[in-house]
């Protein structure tokens, strides 16, 4: 039996995913960070796509490096993913 990837997250779920990634780094939870990176990988374009896929990989082998990379990329993720929200106000 083949397990299919879930559908890409809805836009309102992206806020929660990024927050969960922040939480995972703060609590050194590699499983949650890998899951968040995987789900974001379904909906972010390159070059962020490559970075979240690398974070997903690193989370299971080197959480410290994965967390560093997460903190480095989240400003770009927030800018790209949430920019439409800023224009509505």
PEMO-V768476 format. One record per residue. N is the residue number from 1. SS is DSSP state (2 for helix, 1 for strand, 0 for the rest). Layout:
BEGIN
n: (N;N)
ss: (SS;SS)
END
This chain:
BEGIN
n: (1;2;3;4;5;6;7;8;9;10;11;12;13;14;15;16;17;18;19;20;21;22;23;24;25;26;27;28;29;30;31;32;33;34;35;36;37;38;39;40;41;42;43;44;45;46;47;48;49;50;51;52;53;54;55;56;57;58;59;60;61;62;63;64;65;66;67;68;69;70;71;72;73;74;75;76;77;78;79;80;81;82;83;84;85;86;87;88;89)
ss: (0;0;0;0;0;0;0;0;0;0;2;2;2;2;2;2;2;2;2;2;2;2;2;2;2;2;0;0;0;2;2;2;2;2;2;2;2;2;2;2;2;0;0;0;0;0;0;2;2;2;2;2;2;2;2;2;2;2;2;2;2;0;2;2;2;2;2;2;2;2;2;2;2;2;2;2;2;2;2;2;2;2;2;2;2;2;2;2;0)
END
